[in-house]
Amino acid sequence: LVFHSLLSRPSTTLSCWAAMFAPSARSLAESLRHSRSAWSANALRSFAAGQKFVAPPMTYIAGEEMSWYTMKIIQEKWVDPFCDTSKWEYFDLSCKNRDATDDKVLHEAVASGKKLGAIFKEPTITPTTEQVKEFGLKKPFGSPNGAMRRGWNGITISRDTIHIPGIKLGFERPVFFERHAVGGEYGASWKAVGKGKVLTTYWPEDPKLKPIIVDGRELMDDESAVVVYDNPLDNVEDLGRIFFARCLEADIVPYVVTKKTVFKWQEGFWQRMKKVFDAEFKEKFLAAGLLDKTGGELVHLISDAATMQIIRWTGGGFGMACHNYDGDMLTDEVAQVHRSPGFITSNLIGKNEDGTLIKEFEASHGTVADLYHMMLRGEETSMNPLGMVVALLGAMDHAAALHPENQEAVTKWTVNCREAVYEAFRSGNGTRDLSGPTGLTTEAFVDWVAANLEKRMALPGPPVVGSTEVAEEAPKPSKKLRRNYASIDEEAMKKFFDKFDTDANGSISFEEFVDMALDLSIAPLKPDAVKEEEVRDEVHAESERP
């Protein structure tokens, strides 16, 4: 009864109750989790009818820890007063529930997403060996992402920068990324082996055709790891159409990134992307003037060069499409330039048999365990939910596009919600990662946006959109306010700084910065030098090839 009543009270009481039960914070968390079903099925739908629009069907996948808690109070205060979500299908992908259902819940969630075509997913936990023991799980269930990508015929993972009008975060204009959702290292199989021979053989589906030896080699070391993976190419043309259409709509210059000078098997990815571009998009990009600085052609970038350009092109306005692993690594770099993963989207796009797109929306960050444990101890937290909110709004907009009966009402709510969040940050009522020490707590931020959203929704007519002008230089709070700063070795940082502060004046001059960039191998290269490096890579690869 205590925990059911907690769920119906203002969310700030959670911290108070957590402080009272601090010795058993994990028990509190589990009680909240067990109460979740009743909350999602009953409390979520308990507001008076007539004031709300019916939200179109959507799959809602709930996760864990601070991200789950924050989305819980967001649903209570932003969603429930305006949206009838009775058509949503809800799935609890917490470790405990996956364990209790022997992962049946994951398969049901995948089936629901395939059926409805619009999915919102909170960050989830892939438990470590230690967490398996801590949670009392029967086994370490793997990441749900693989099952989702297979079940939804995953084509690409779109990772884009999130921008708050009026605040400069990193890149001035949007940066788009398409990461091939299948194949590569993430689909690899491997074995630890010793000395011996390895033979990799391809067996055609047609039994009349002879098998083909892909590779044969002798292993000379006592310990080796043999790895096998493939790069599927059938859906690359779909990836290209999605990527180029998005870039064209957003007035963004597209690039294709591979390491094909060294990894010859990546040539097929580039060729298919270029074929789609030349046949279906080139004339449109030329007409829009988006190829004026690329010689009128789609440009291929070696992944090494892409790494440098991401640092240099802080004006934004570009997009990159690449293989699975490269996309994962390069978007991590984009996140650092653009402040943090909290300001990057992560949307999986798949395809149904009838050609309709399946879109799953989530944030790029994790469950934010450290803030969750702080909250359970009764301490103040300041969780920025922007990435999750953008994902929720994207999922609702896509659901409305698939079921347009209430699309106008959905759009009014999603635009007003987005604008209310933006206004909170612009007015200094954001979370502390952007607003500094005077920023709001998790619960206070949610309350501020809720009040602003209520005012906006009460206005007649279409939603009011705020200024799109970007401040020349938005104030930036000290990075010491970031959650993970406690793990930083300040003494080592000071020694590193002193190494390049050669005149010991407490600042880095341009010449000292040049030395540092060269020493760290991050100095940007001129275009001709980039091309020369590509040639050297190719020559080196040929000399190393057995």
Buried (B, 14 or more C-beta within 10 A) or exposed (E): EEBEEBBEEEBBBBBEBBBEBEEEBEEBBBBBBEBBEEBBEEBBBEBEEEEBBBBBBBBBBBBBBBBBBBBBBBBBBBBBBBBBBEEBBBBBBBBBBBBBBEBEBBBBBBBBBBEBBBBBBBBBBEBEEEBBEEBEBEEBBEEBBEBBBBBBBBBBBBBBBBBBBBBBBBBBBBBBBBBBBBBBBBBEEEEEBEEEEBEEEEEEEEEEEEEEEEEEEEBEEEEBEBEEBEBEBEBBBBBBBBBBEBBBEEEBBBBBBBBBBBBEEBEBBBBBBBEBBEEBBBEEBEEBEBBEEEEEEBBBBBBBBBBBBBBEBBEBBBBBBBBBBBBBEBBEEBBBBBBBBBBBBBBBBBBEEEEEBBBBBBBBBBBBBBBBBBBBBBEBBBBBBBBBBBBBBBBBBBBBBBBEEBBEBBBBBBBBBBBBBBBBBBEEBBBBBBBBEEBBBBBBBBBBBBEBBBEBBEEEEEBEEBEEEBEEEBEEBEEEBBBEEEEEEEEEEEEEEEEBBEEEEEEBEEEBEEBBBEEEEEBBBEEEEBEEBBEEBBEEBEEEEE
